Amino acid sequence: MIDIVIAMLISFAIAGLLGLGLALADKFLRVEEDPRLQRVTEMLPGANCGGCGYPGCSGYAASIVNKEVDNLNACKVSKAEQKEKIKQYLKETPGPDGSTITIK
């Protein structure tokens, strides 16, 4: 019986140490995502057609937020009003580094 109790205590100690390790990893190794990425993805049409050359609207939104594209003409599905809203949003909303994005 004492062997079972010792085994349980050792298991709980190991689980506690692993849990502590995960908590520390979450605190120090977390990668912050740009909140503008989600909003730009929502503002795109959501067709996920790949006509822009990116793997769906989320891929295109990531390229916009990462400043890999300088205009929104690649998306043939979105309307001019949608493109203008995206441009205005990125011009007015700073990212985690405090910079804004200006798109032609």
Rosetta silent file (secondary structure, phi, psi, omega in degrees, C-alpha in Angstrom):
SEQUENCE: MIDIVIAMLISFAIAGLLGLGLALADKFLRVEEDPRLQRVTEMLPGANCGGCGYPGCSGYAASIVNKEVDNLNACKVSKAEQKEKIKQYLKETPGPDGSTITIK
SCORE:     score description
SCORE:     0.000 S_00000001
   1 L     0.000  -39.900 -179.782    0.000    0.000    0.000 S_00000001
   2 H   -65.451  -30.762  178.118    2.836    2.392    0.829 S_00000001
   3 H   -65.060  -37.555  179.914    4.341    1.742   -2.605 S_00000001
   4 H   -67.549  -41.643  179.428    1.151    2.963   -4.278 S_00000001
   5 H   -64.598  -42.609  178.969    1.122    6.160   -2.198 S_00000001
   6 H   -63.947  -43.497  179.013    4.771    6.862   -3.023 S_00000001
   7 H   -61.932  -40.290  178.390    4.139    6.249   -6.725 S_00000001
   8 H   -65.201  -42.512  179.612    1.153    8.637   -6.626 S_00000001
   9 H   -64.510  -40.682  177.863    3.179   11.334   -4.858 S_00000001
  10 H   -65.246  -42.217  178.122    5.989   11.024   -7.390 S_00000001
  11 H   -61.785  -43.810  178.816    3.468   11.212  -10.254 S_00000001
  12 H   -65.177  -38.012  178.819    1.852   14.329   -8.780 S_00000001
  13 H   -65.196  -44.220  177.930    5.274   15.947   -8.272 S_00000001
  14 H   -62.887  -44.369  178.960    6.257   15.255  -11.888 S_00000001
  15 H   -61.826  -39.351  178.040    2.896   16.556  -13.134 S_00000001
  16 H   -64.561  -43.244  178.161    3.323   19.702  -11.030 S_00000001
  17 H   -64.263  -42.343  177.867    6.815   20.339  -12.407 S_00000001
  18 H   -65.080  -39.548  176.616    5.628   19.806  -15.978 S_00000001
  19 H   -63.035  -41.540  176.838    2.676   22.140  -15.372 S_00000001
  20 H   -63.078  -41.336  177.404    5.024   24.782  -13.994 S_00000001
  21 H   -61.758  -41.913  177.161    7.236   24.353  -17.046 S_00000001
  22 H   -65.066  -39.040  178.645    4.258   24.863  -19.364 S_00000001
  23 H   -64.449  -41.299  178.048    3.179   27.956  -17.455 S_00000001
  24 H   -67.753  -40.305  178.010    6.653   29.467  -17.730 S_00000001
  25 H   -62.636  -40.398  178.381    6.873   28.583  -21.420 S_00000001
  26 H   -62.976  -39.017 -178.280    3.516   30.277  -22.020 S_00000001
  27 H   -72.306  -43.817 -171.997    4.690   33.413  -20.268 S_00000001
  28 H   -97.141  -18.912 -176.228    8.143   33.745  -21.832 S_00000001
  29 L  -110.667    8.222 -178.365    7.780   32.079  -25.246 S_00000001
  30 L   -66.843  137.261  176.697    4.429   33.510  -26.336 S_00000001
  31 L  -105.773  118.434 -179.462    4.329   35.009  -29.813 S_00000001
  32 L   -80.117  129.104  177.583    1.989   37.991  -30.041 S_00000001
  33 L   -93.544  143.572  178.522   -0.073   38.110  -33.211 S_00000001
  34 L   -65.128  119.802 -178.343   -0.921   41.430  -34.795 S_00000001
  35 H   -64.070  -18.733  178.773   -4.593   42.077  -33.916 S_00000001
  36 H   -69.146  -23.404 -178.514   -5.059   43.805  -37.268 S_00000001
  37 H   -60.964  -46.945  179.606   -4.634   40.449  -39.012 S_00000001
  38 H   -63.372  -43.033 -178.022   -7.964   39.108  -37.760 S_00000001
  39 H   -66.768  -41.950  178.928   -9.804   42.322  -38.590 S_00000001
  40 H   -65.730  -39.200  177.072   -8.384   42.544  -42.131 S_00000001
  41 H   -59.960  -40.979  178.664   -9.297   38.888  -42.721 S_00000001
  42 H   -67.813  -30.650 -177.992  -12.874   39.683  -41.684 S_00000001
  43 H   -78.617  -20.969  176.942  -12.970   42.702  -44.000 S_00000001
  44 L   -74.258  162.632 -173.048  -11.949   40.637  -47.039 S_00000001
  45 L   -65.363  -23.349  177.943  -14.763   38.897  -48.958 S_00000001
  46 L    81.955   16.582 -179.084  -14.045   35.437  -47.544 S_00000001
  47 L   -74.563  -25.403 -178.170  -14.255   33.665  -50.907 S_00000001
  48 L    49.963   41.292 -174.866  -10.894   31.902  -50.333 S_00000001
  49 L   -81.306  -24.232 -178.315  -10.606   31.594  -54.108 S_00000001
  50 L    79.841    5.158 -179.522   -6.819   31.960  -54.285 S_00000001
  51 L   -64.833  -19.887  179.583   -7.135   34.357  -57.223 S_00000001
  52 L   -80.992  -12.013 -178.000   -4.834   36.807  -55.451 S_00000001
  53 L    96.510    3.601  179.535   -2.025   34.259  -55.458 S_00000001
  54 L  -116.033  158.397 -177.734   -2.211   33.578  -51.724 S_00000001
  55 L   -76.959   75.628  178.540   -3.719   30.576  -49.942 S_00000001
  56 H    88.763  176.866 -176.642   -7.102   32.082  -49.145 S_00000001
  57 H   -67.312  -32.990  179.252   -8.162   35.355  -47.617 S_00000001
  58 H   -67.614  -36.213  176.640   -6.226   34.787  -44.390 S_00000001
  59 H   -66.815  -39.739  178.052   -2.983   34.370  -46.357 S_00000001
  60 H   -67.849  -40.599  177.870   -3.682   37.532  -48.319 S_00000001
  61 H   -62.081  -39.564  178.314   -4.535   39.400  -45.111 S_00000001
  62 H   -63.491  -39.395  179.070   -1.241   38.266  -43.581 S_00000001
  63 H   -68.610  -32.235  177.510    0.667   39.581  -46.589 S_00000001
  64 H   -68.027  -49.706 -176.798   -1.152   42.918  -46.308 S_00000001
  65 H   -67.588  -32.168  178.616   -0.460   43.302  -42.583 S_00000001
  66 L   -83.653    7.376  176.324    3.163   42.172  -43.029 S_00000001
  67 L    61.681   34.572  177.197    3.596   44.889  -45.683 S_00000001
  68 L   -86.856  -18.869  177.670    4.392   42.399  -48.454 S_00000001
  69 L  -118.955  148.848 -179.684    1.894   44.010  -50.837 S_00000001
  70 L  -112.037   -0.891  172.529    1.590   47.698  -51.643 S_00000001
  71 L  -149.645  167.282 -175.843   -1.893   47.684  -53.189 S_00000001
  72 L  -105.184   20.035 -176.916   -5.083   45.666  -52.912 S_00000001
  73 L   -72.203  -16.179 -178.392   -5.611   45.049  -56.614 S_00000001
  74 L   -66.433  -29.086  179.971   -4.739   41.348  -56.354 S_00000001
  75 L   -84.173  105.830 -178.138   -8.123   40.586  -54.776 S_00000001
  76 L   -82.646  -19.763 -175.452  -10.532   40.517  -57.701 S_00000001
  77 L   -81.138  -34.251 -175.995  -13.522   39.442  -55.595 S_00000001
  78 L   -74.266  148.906 -179.612  -13.618   42.366  -53.152 S_00000001
  79 L   -85.288  164.493 -178.822  -15.444   45.533  -54.063 S_00000001
  80 H   -60.564  -35.152  179.506  -13.891   48.982  -54.136 S_00000001
  81 H   -65.455  -39.904  179.026  -15.730   49.928  -50.916 S_00000001
  82 H   -64.633  -43.402  179.759  -14.213   46.955  -49.095 S_00000001
  83 H   -62.758  -39.982  179.311  -10.741   47.832  -50.305 S_00000001
  84 H   -66.090  -38.333  177.662  -11.202   51.436  -49.202 S_00000001
  85 H   -64.375  -39.867  178.774  -12.349   50.332  -45.736 S_00000001
  86 H   -64.641  -45.212  178.933   -9.259   48.131  -45.399 S_00000001
  87 H   -59.424  -45.319 -178.849   -6.981   50.981  -46.462 S_00000001
  88 H   -65.090  -43.432  179.886   -8.633   53.371  -44.017 S_00000001
  89 H   -60.064  -47.926 -178.407   -8.512   50.842  -41.175 S_00000001
  90 H   -68.845  -29.422  178.608   -4.800   50.139  -41.658 S_00000001
  91 H   -71.246  -32.242 -175.474   -4.033   53.844  -41.996 S_00000001
  92 H   -95.991  -20.520 -172.511   -5.761   54.648  -38.688 S_00000001
  93 L  -106.352  115.354  177.843   -4.926   51.577  -36.597 S_00000001
  94 L   -77.260  150.894  177.375   -1.390   51.132  -35.283 S_00000001
  95 L   -85.659 -170.539  179.950    0.064   47.662  -34.859 S_00000001
  96 L   -60.913  -27.593  179.517    1.892   46.262  -31.842 S_00000001
  97 L   -88.541   -0.985  177.584    4.998   48.225  -32.819 S_00000001
  98 L    89.874   -0.622 -178.863    3.018   51.476  -33.053 S_00000001
  99 L   -96.195  153.898  175.466    3.289   51.852  -36.830 S_00000001
 100 L  -107.507  170.896 -178.330    0.464   52.130  -39.311 S_00000001
 101 L  -120.382  127.027  176.671    0.263   50.815  -42.863 S_00000001
 102 L  -108.111  122.166 -179.460   -0.362   53.022  -45.873 S_00000001
 103 L  -116.848  140.093  179.822   -1.574   51.234  -48.982 S_00000001
 104 L   -70.771    0.000    0.000   -2.012   52.820  -52.392 S_00000001
